[in-house]
Amino acid sequence: MENDVLNENFEIVTRRLVLPRDLNGHGNLYGGSMLSWIDESSYLYAIEKIGYTNMVTVSLENVRFRSPAKMGDSVIILCRIHQIKSSSITIQTKAIVHDTKTNQISEIIDCFITFVCLKEGKPFPYFKTEEFKAKFNQKDINDLILK
Ligand SMILES: CC(C)(COP(=O)(O)OP(=O)(O)OC[C@H]1O[C@@H](n2cnc3c(N)ncnc32)[C@H](O)[C@@H]1OP(=O)(O)O)[C@@H](O)C(=O)NCCC(=O)NCCS
């Protein structure tokens, strides 16, 4: 499944080891830790792709935890660009658990995170700027803008 996901243009951004500090009272990965890892990974992926860092998270959609992770699991976080508009970029982010003993993969979450570019604290239409266009040729921009 890891290879299947990579074939869908997802890139591995982060790997995290589930440690005792990340667990809830029943020994599963705490959802708040997972969301924090996803938010950070998606931000790092986005700034690397677009060359702009002043962004805030505005929304997380499709936040449903499909299967648990347990202590010692290796959590792999993968991202791809879903949509770019004027000031906003939406990243599709998956987290999967790879059980190295059985080589089984299970999906924890598959969600959409939208970031908004800011300038002086207000939404900034960075994706319409010459600065953005100068960094990417038109084909790259077309490839990035799926919708
Ligand atoms: C993000 C923020 C700057 C948006 O301000 P706003 O005045 O409501 O912005 P607008 O309505 O003009 O929308 C700006 C962009 O955000 C997008 N947006 C707004 N709400 C959205 C939502 N719920 N989901 C997805 N995109 C959204 C708009 O589509 C627009 O995108 P575009 O410019 O690419 O078309 C403001 O809500 C904010 O500062 N929120 C707090 C962010 C934060 O602190 N995050 C950290 C977590 S606490």
The ligand as an SDF file (V2000), in Angstrom:
LIG
                    3D

 48 50  0  0  0  0  0  0  0  0999 V2000
   -7.4480   32.3810    7.8720 C   0  0  0  0  0  0  0  0  0  0  0  0
   -7.9860   33.8140    7.9970 C   0  0  0  0  0  0  0  0  0  0  0  0
   -6.8350   34.7930    7.7870 C   0  0  0  0  0  0  0  0  0  0  0  0
   -9.0320   33.9980    6.9180 C   0  0  0  0  0  0  0  0  0  0  0  0
   -9.4980   35.2860    7.0240 O   0  0  0  0  0  0  0  0  0  0  0  0
  -10.8760   35.7230    6.2970 P   0  0  0  0  0  0  0  0  0  0  0  0
  -10.9750   37.1940    6.3430 O   0  0  0  0  0  0  0  0  0  0  0  0
  -11.9870   34.8920    6.8520 O   0  0  0  0  0  0  0  0  0  0  0  0
  -10.5450   35.2720    4.8350 O   0  0  0  0  0  0  0  0  0  0  0  0
  -11.4360   35.1680    3.5430 P   0  0  0  0  0  0  0  0  0  0  0  0
  -12.8760   34.8750    3.8030 O   0  0  0  0  0  0  0  0  0  0  0  0
  -11.0980   36.3660    2.7040 O   0  0  0  0  0  0  0  0  0  0  0  0
  -10.7890   33.8760    2.8630 O   0  0  0  0  0  0  0  0  0  0  0  0
   -9.3920   33.8140    2.5710 C   0  0  0  0  0  0  0  0  0  0  0  0
   -9.1200   32.4820    1.9440 C   0  0  0  0  0  0  0  0  0  0  0  0
   -9.3900   31.4500    2.9020 O   0  0  0  0  0  0  0  0  0  0  0  0
  -10.2510   30.4790    2.3300 C   0  0  0  0  0  0  0  0  0  0  0  0
  -11.0820   29.9330    3.3900 N   0  0  0  0  0  0  0  0  0  0  0  0
  -11.7750   30.6310    4.3360 C   0  0  0  0  0  0  0  0  0  0  0  0
  -12.4490   29.7730    5.1300 N   0  0  0  0  0  0  0  0  0  0  0  0
  -12.1480   28.5250    4.6760 C   0  0  0  0  0  0  0  0  0  0  0  0
  -12.5410   27.2090    5.0880 C   0  0  0  0  0  0  0  0  0  0  0  0
  -13.3560   27.0100    6.1260 N   0  0  0  0  0  0  0  0  0  0  0  0
  -12.0490   26.1740    4.3900 N   0  0  0  0  0  0  0  0  0  0  0  0
  -11.2210   26.3290    3.3330 C   0  0  0  0  0  0  0  0  0  0  0  0
  -10.8110   27.5620    2.8980 N   0  0  0  0  0  0  0  0  0  0  0  0
  -11.2850   28.6310    3.5680 C   0  0  0  0  0  0  0  0  0  0  0  0
  -11.0720   31.2410    1.3080 C   0  0  0  0  0  0  0  0  0  0  0  0
  -11.6110   30.3650    0.3400 O   0  0  0  0  0  0  0  0  0  0  0  0
  -10.0170   32.1670    0.7310 C   0  0  0  0  0  0  0  0  0  0  0  0
   -9.2200   31.4510   -0.2070 O   0  0  0  0  0  0  0  0  0  0  0  0
   -8.7570   32.1240   -1.6370 P   0  0  0  0  0  0  0  0  0  0  0  0
   -8.1730   33.4840   -1.3410 O   0  0  0  0  0  0  0  0  0  0  0  0
   -7.7070   31.1820   -2.1340 O   0  0  0  0  0  0  0  0  0  0  0  0
   -9.9700   32.1700   -2.4940 O   0  0  0  0  0  0  0  0  0  0  0  0
   -8.6320   34.0850    9.4110 C   0  0  0  0  0  0  0  0  0  0  0  0
   -9.8430   33.3610    9.4920 O   0  0  0  0  0  0  0  0  0  0  0  0
   -7.6910   33.6860   10.5120 C   0  0  0  0  0  0  0  0  0  0  0  0
   -6.7300   34.4060   10.8290 O   0  0  0  0  0  0  0  0  0  0  0  0
   -7.9710   32.5400   11.1640 N   0  0  0  0  0  0  0  0  0  0  0  0
   -7.1050   32.0270   12.2310 C   0  0  0  0  0  0  0  0  0  0  0  0
   -6.0290   31.1210   11.6420 C   0  0  0  0  0  0  0  0  0  0  0  0
   -5.1800   30.5100   12.7090 C   0  0  0  0  0  0  0  0  0  0  0  0
   -4.7910   31.1600   13.6520 O   0  0  0  0  0  0  0  0  0  0  0  0
   -4.8680   29.2250   12.5310 N   0  0  0  0  0  0  0  0  0  0  0  0
   -4.0810   28.4930   13.4820 C   0  0  0  0  0  0  0  0  0  0  0  0
   -4.9220   27.5450   14.2760 C   0  0  0  0  0  0  0  0  0  0  0  0
   -5.4530   28.2360   15.8030 S   0  0  0  0  0  0  0  0  0  0  0  0
  1  2  1  0
  2  3  1  0
  2  4  1  0
  2 36  1  0
  4  5  1  0
  5  6  1  0
  6  7  2  0
  6  8  1  0
  6  9  1  0
  9 10  1  0
 10 11  2  0
 10 12  1  0
 10 13  1  0
 13 14  1  0
 14 15  1  0
 15 16  1  0
 15 30  1  0
 16 17  1  0
 17 18  1  0
 17 28  1  0
 18 19  1  0
 18 27  1  0
 19 20  2  0
 20 21  1  0
 21 22  1  0
 21 27  2  0
 22 23  1  0
 22 24  2  0
 24 25  1  0
 25 26  2  0
 26 27  1  0
 28 29  1  0
 28 30  1  0
 30 31  1  0
 31 32  1  0
 32 33  2  0
 32 34  1  0
 32 35  1  0
 36 37  1  0
 36 38  1  0
 38 39  2  0
 38 40  1  0
 40 41  1  0
 41 42  1  0
 42 43  1  0
 43 44  2  0
 43 45  1  0
 45 46  1  0
 46 47  1  0
 47 48  1  0
M  END
$$$$
